[in-house]
Amino acid sequence: MSEEIYTGLDVGTYAIRVAVGRLVPSPEGGEQIHMIGAVEVPSAGVNKGTITNLEDAVSSISRALEQAERITGVPLSKAWVGINGSHILSQESRGVIGVGRSDGEIRDEDVERSIEAARTVATPTNYEIIHVIPKSFTVDGQRGVKDPVGMNGIRLEVDAIIIQGLGSQIKNLTKAVYRTGLDIEDLVFSILATAEAVVSDRQKELGVCVVNIGASTTSLVVYEEGDVLHTAVLPIGSDHVTSDIAIGLRTSIEVAEQVKLHYATCIPEDVQKKEEINLGELGAPEEEIVGRRFVADITEARVQEIFEHVDRELKNIDRSGMLPAGVVLTGGGAKLSGILDAAKSAFRLPVSLGTPIGVTSVIDRVNDPSMSTAMGLVLWGHHIRGSSGRGGIGQLFSKLGDINKLSSGFKKIFKSLKP
């Protein structure tokens, strides 16, 4: 039974989130993930997606895992862990190999060799490869091949995206997780897992951008023709809105957070000029009345800045205003009032709120955008473990799984960190 349990662990700046899913038969036949637990506890020792205090991070993760075990009644021994942070880089790479067989048929091992060839890129000092994601293959000059297995040819090329992270940050995160007694199935770049949960294969084909607005980072991934086109992590998030409100109202961060959660909106025009907020009711030491319109102006300015940064990334790849499936906003920051309308005008694209699709659950938390990364990690695990015999994305996931088997150096580092 434990084989059918999938755990996703999302270590964030604001909260540690754990999602637990179980494989159940789906009404259409086949299997699907049923979420049996979703837990969020406040985070400590994490800043901008990276570990800043190991002991605090370990105790936060332990607390989240204990709660998840209590809710689900299932002992959690291993998890798929999300890694995030502005230290993560992505770069394009190409691997080229010759097919050595006399009949010229391309087999799985040829595909693996081509992906291994793509791994041999010059990585920056102290960086380690987290993922090699094959985008498309070229067989004897025929471009755009999605799955070359079974085709005939003598020269196989793969275009891949290499995602790499700072070795020290990877080790700190794995050390923090191992100290809680949890095994790591694999590290997954968080935004890729998020996208697994909130967008469909059809949207990925058409062209879509997933934007995860976290507390101190905003990460994005762009898909086109089913492939990852671009990823980025921006060092700006919804905590910056809180800081701006604190400075603008000359109040504490705690009061500013309450103002943001209950009164902030990204559309100042929706607020009557006479509307007021009493800071005393939100935890300020004395009664103080401020205009709600002023708070909305501050919120709008910072949210617009976040969207400008995202749009700049889209401009870098010539996709600004050019994605038919639009933008999907997710993460805790996407719960801000009026943010969808603000995003529509900023991106000139259709915008929707990303909540997990393709999972069932009786838990309300499942529809919370801030849980989407943890859910995505569960789905990622399911895709890799259950990818044998699947076509399309399953094939890609099985290849990712094979690559992860190949990255034994990475696994050795993990094991050496175990207490």
C-alpha positions in Angstrom: 0.0 0.0 0.0 2.8 2.4 0.8 3.9 2.1 -2.8 0.7 3.9 -3.8 1.2 6.8 -1.5 2.8 9.9 -2.9 4.1 12.8 -0.8 5.0 16.3 -2.0 7.0 18.6 0.2 7.1 22.3 -0.7 9.6 24.3 1.4 8.6 27.9 1.1 9.6 31.2 2.7 6.2 31.8 4.2 5.1 28.2 4.9 6.0 24.6 4.6 3.4 22.7 2.7 2.9 18.9 2.5 0.4 17.2 0.2 -0.3 13.4 0.4 -2.0 11.6 -2.5 -3.2 8.0 -3.0 -3.8 6.2 -6.3 -7.5 5.3 -6.7 -9.5 4.0 -9.7 -11.0 6.8 -11.8 -14.6 6.8 -13.1 -13.4 6.8 -16.7 -11.2 3.7 -16.1 -7.6 3.8 -15.3 -6.2 5.5 -12.1 -6.1 9.0 -10.7 -4.7 10.7 -7.6 -7.0 11.3 -4.6 -5.6 13.8 -2.1 -5.9 12.5 1.4 -4.0 15.2 3.2 -2.9 18.8 2.7 -1.0 20.6 5.5 0.5 24.1 5.8 2.6 25.3 8.8 4.5 28.6 9.2 8.0 28.4 7.9 11.2 29.4 9.7 14.8 29.4 8.6 13.9 29.8 4.9 14.4 33.0 2.9 13.9 33.6 -0.8 13.4 29.9 -1.3 16.8 29.0 0.3 17.7 27.6 3.7 19.1 30.4 6.0 18.9 28.6 9.3 19.2 24.8 9.2 17.9 24.0 12.7 14.8 26.2 12.3 14.1 24.8 8.9 14.4 21.2 10.2 11.9 21.9 13.0 9.4 23.6 10.6 9.6 20.6 8.2 9.2 18.1 11.1 6.1 19.9 12.3 4.5 19.8 8.9 5.3 16.1 8.4 3.9 15.3 11.9 0.6 17.1 11.1 0.4 15.3 7.7 0.9 11.9 9.3 -1.8 12.8 12.0 -4.3 13.9 9.4 -3.8 11.0 6.9 -3.0 8.2 9.5 -0.2 7.1 7.1 3.5 7.0 8.1 5.4 9.2 5.6 8.9 7.7 4.8 9.8 9.5 1.5 8.7 12.5 -0.5 9.2 14.4 -3.7 10.8 17.7 -2.7 10.5 21.0 -4.5 13.5 23.3 -4.9 13.2 27.0 -5.6 15.3 30.2 -5.3 16.8 32.8 -7.5 20.1 30.8 -7.7 18.4 28.3 -10.1 19.5 28.8 -13.8 18.3 27.3 -17.0 20.2 27.0 -20.2 19.7 25.3 -23.6 21.9 22.4 -24.7 22.1 20.0 -27.6 23.3 16.4 -27.6 24.3 14.6 -30.7 25.0 10.9 -31.1 25.4 8.3 -33.9 23.1 5.3 -34.0 25.4 2.3 -34.0 23.0 -0.5 -35.1 23.2 -2.0 -38.6 19.4 -1.7 -39.1 19.5 1.9 -37.9 16.6 1.6 -35.5 16.6 4.0 -32.7 16.0 2.5 -29.3 15.5 3.7 -25.7 19.2 3.5 -24.9 20.0 5.7 -27.9 17.6 8.4 -26.5 19.3 8.1 -23.1 22.8 8.4 -24.7 21.7 11.6 -26.6 20.3 13.1 -23.3 23.5 12.2 -21.5 25.4 14.0 -24.3 23.3 17.1 -23.7 24.3 17.0 -20.0 27.9 17.7 -20.9 27.5 21.5 -20.8 29.9 23.9 -19.1 28.1 24.5 -15.8 29.1 27.5 -13.7 31.4 26.9 -10.8 29.7 25.1 -7.8 26.5 24.5 -9.8 24.9 21.1 -10.2 22.4 19.8 -12.7 18.9 19.3 -11.3 17.0 18.4 -14.5 17.7 17.7 -18.1 14.4 18.2 -19.9 14.3 16.9 -23.5 12.3 19.3 -25.7 12.5 17.8 -29.2 14.6 15.4 -31.2 16.1 15.6 -34.7 16.6 12.4 -36.7 18.9 12.8 -39.7 17.9 16.4 -40.1 14.2 15.9 -39.6 13.3 18.4 -36.8 10.5 18.4 -34.3 10.4 14.7 -33.5 8.7 14.2 -30.1 9.5 10.5 -29.6 12.2 9.0 -31.9 12.0 5.4 -30.5 11.3 2.9 -33.3 12.3 5.3 -36.0 15.2 4.7 -38.4 18.2 7.0 -38.7 22.0 7.3 -38.2 22.2 10.7 -36.4 20.1 11.5 -33.4 20.1 15.0 -31.9 18.2 16.3 -28.9 17.4 19.9 -27.9 17.2 20.0 -24.1 16.9 22.5 -21.3 19.3 22.1 -18.5 18.1 23.3 -15.1 20.9 23.7 -12.5 21.1 25.0 -9.0 23.9 26.1 -6.6 25.5 23.0 -5.0 25.5 24.5 -1.5 21.8 25.4 -1.6 20.9 21.9 -2.9 23.0 20.3 -0.1 21.4 22.5 2.6 17.9 21.7 1.5 18.6 17.9 1.3 20.3 18.0 4.7 17.3 19.8 6.2 14.9 17.2 4.8 17.1 14.2 5.7 17.5 15.4 9.3 13.7 14.9 9.8 14.1 11.2 8.9 12.4 11.6 5.5 13.9 10.1 2.4 14.0 12.2 -0.8 12.6 10.5 -3.9 14.0 13.3 -6.0 14.4 17.1 -6.1 12.1 18.8 -8.5 12.3 22.4 -9.7 9.2 23.8 -7.9 7.6 25.7 -10.8 7.7 22.6 -13.1 5.8 20.7 -10.5 3.3 23.6 -10.0 2.6 23.6 -13.8 1.9 19.8 -13.6 -0.9 20.5 -11.2 -2.5 23.6 -12.7 -2.3 23.4 -16.6 -3.5 20.7 -19.0 -1.6 19.1 -21.8 -3.8 21.1 -24.2 -2.8 24.4 -22.7 0.9 23.4 -22.9 0.5 22.6 -26.6 -1.1 26.0 -27.3 1.3 28.1 -25.3 0.9 29.1 -21.7 2.8 30.8 -18.9 2.5 29.6 -15.3 3.4 32.3 -12.7 3.7 31.3 -9.1 3.7 34.3 -6.8 5.3 33.3 -3.6 6.2 35.3 -0.5 9.7 36.4 -1.6 10.1 35.0 -5.1 8.0 34.8 -8.2 8.8 31.9 -10.5 7.5 31.3 -14.0 7.6 28.7 -16.7 6.5 29.1 -20.3 5.3 26.1 -22.4 4.8 25.9 -26.1 4.0 22.8 -28.3 4.1 20.8 -25.1 7.7 21.7 -24.3 9.3 23.9 -21.7 10.4 27.0 -23.5 11.7 29.2 -20.6 11.9 29.3 -16.8 12.9 32.0 -14.4 12.9 32.9 -10.7 12.5 36.6 -9.8 13.5 37.8 -6.4 10.3 39.7 -5.7 7.0 38.4 -4.2 4.0 39.2 -2.1 6.1 40.0 1.0 7.2 43.1 -0.8 3.5 44.2 -0.9 3.4 43.8 2.9 6.6 45.8 3.3 5.3 48.6 1.1 2.1 48.8 3.1 4.1 48.8 6.4 6.2 51.7 5.1 3.3 53.6 3.6 1.1 53.3 6.7 4.1 53.6 9.2 2.9 50.5 11.0 4.4 47.1 11.9 4.8 44.2 9.4 2.2 42.1 11.4 -0.5 44.8 11.0 0.5 45.4 7.4 0.0 41.7 6.7 -3.5 41.8 8.2 -4.3 44.9 6.1 -3.1 43.1 3.0 -5.1 39.9 3.7 -8.4 41.7 4.5 -8.4 45.0 2.7 -5.8 45.3 -0.1 -6.9 45.2 -3.7 -5.0 45.7 -7.0 -7.8 47.8 -8.5 -8.0 51.2 -6.7 -10.9 52.3 -8.8 -13.1 49.7 -7.1 -12.6 51.4 -3.7 -14.8 54.3 -2.6 -12.7 57.3 -1.6 -14.5 57.4 1.8 -13.7 53.8 2.8 -11.5 53.6 5.9 -9.6 51.0 7.8 -9.1 51.1 11.6 -5.6 49.7 12.3 -6.5 49.3 16.0 -8.8 46.4 15.0 -6.0 44.7 13.2 -3.5 44.6 16.1 -2.0 48.1 16.1 -1.3 49.4 19.6 -3.6 52.4 19.2 -6.6 53.5 17.1 -5.5 54.8 13.7 -7.7 55.4 10.7 -6.3 55.1 7.2 -7.9 55.4 3.7 -8.5 52.0 2.0 -7.9 53.7 -1.4 -4.3 54.6 -0.3 -3.6 50.9 0.5 -5.0 49.9 -2.9 -2.7 52.4 -4.6 0.4 50.9 -2.8 -0.7 47.4 -3.6 -1.4 48.2 -7.3 2.1 49.8 -7.7 4.0 46.7 -6.4 1.8 44.2 -8.2 2.3 46.1 -11.5 6.1 45.9 -10.8 6.0 42.1 -10.4 4.0 41.8 -13.7 6.5 44.1 -15.5 9.3 41.8 -14.5 7.4 38.7 -15.7 6.5 40.5 -19.0 10.2 41.3 -19.4 11.0 37.6 -19.3 8.3 37.0 -21.9 9.7 39.7 -24.1 13.2 38.1 -23.9 11.7 35.0 -25.6 9.4 37.0 -28.0 6.2 35.7 -26.3 4.9 38.9 -24.7 1.1 39.0 -25.5 1.6 36.0 -27.8 0.5 33.0 -25.7 -3.0 31.6 -26.8 -3.7 29.8 -23.6 -2.7 32.9 -21.6 -1.3 33.2 -18.1 -2.1 31.0 -15.1 -1.5 32.7 -11.8 -1.0 30.5 -8.7 0.8 30.6 -5.3 -0.2 32.5 -2.2 0.2 35.9 -3.8 -2.4 35.0 -6.4 -5.1 35.3 -3.7 -4.8 39.1 -3.6 -8.1 40.8 -4.5 -8.3 42.1 -8.1 -5.1 40.5 -9.2 -6.6 38.7 -12.2 -7.9 42.0 -13.7 -4.6 43.7 -13.0 -2.8 40.8 -14.8 -5.1 40.9 -17.8 -4.3 44.5 -18.5 -0.6 44.1 -17.8 -0.1 41.0 -20.0 -2.8 41.7 -22.7 -3.7 38.0 -22.4 -6.4 35.8 -20.9 -5.5 35.2 -17.2 -6.9 32.5 -14.9 -6.3 31.4 -11.3 -4.5 28.1 -11.1 -6.0 25.4 -8.9 -5.1 21.7 -9.2 -6.8 19.8 -12.0 -7.0 16.1 -12.5 -7.1 15.2 -8.8 -10.0 14.4 -6.5 -10.3 15.2 -2.8 -12.7 16.0 0.0 -10.3 18.6 1.4 -11.1 22.2 0.8 -7.4 23.1 1.0 -6.9 21.4 -2.4 -8.4 24.4 -4.2 -6.1 26.8 -2.4 -3.6 28.2 -5.0 -0.8 28.2 -2.4 -1.0 24.4 -2.2 -0.5 23.9 -6.0 3.3 23.3 -5.8 2.9 20.5 -3.1 0.0 19.0 -5.2 2.2 19.2 -8.3 5.0 17.3 -6.6 2.6 14.5 -5.9 1.5 14.4 -9.5 5.1 14.6 -10.7 5.9 11.6 -8.5 2.9 9.7 -9.9 3.9 10.5 -13.5 7.5 9.2 -13.0 6.5 6.1 -11.0 3.6 5.3 -13.2 5.0 6.3 -16.6 5.8 2.9 -18.0 3.5 2.2 -20.9 2.3 5.7 -21.2 2.7 7.8 -24.3 3.4 11.5 -24.7 4.2 13.3 -21.4 4.5 9.9 -19.7 7.4 9.1 -22.1 9.1 12.3 -21.2 8.6 11.6 -17.5 10.0 8.1 -17.9 13.0 9.6 -19.6 13.4 12.1 -16.8 13.1 9.2 -14.4 15.9 7.4 -16.3 18.1 10.5 -16.3 17.6 10.7 -12.5 18.8 7.2 -12.2 21.8 8.1 -14.2 22.6 11.1 -12.0 24.0 8.8 -9.4 26.6 11.4 -8.5 23.7 13.5 -7.3 22.3 10.6 -5.3 25.7 9.9 -3.7 25.7 13.5 -2.5 22.3 13.0 -1.0 23.3 9.8 0.8 26.5 11.4 2.2 24.4 14.0 3.9 22.3 11.5 5.8 22.9 11.8 9.6 
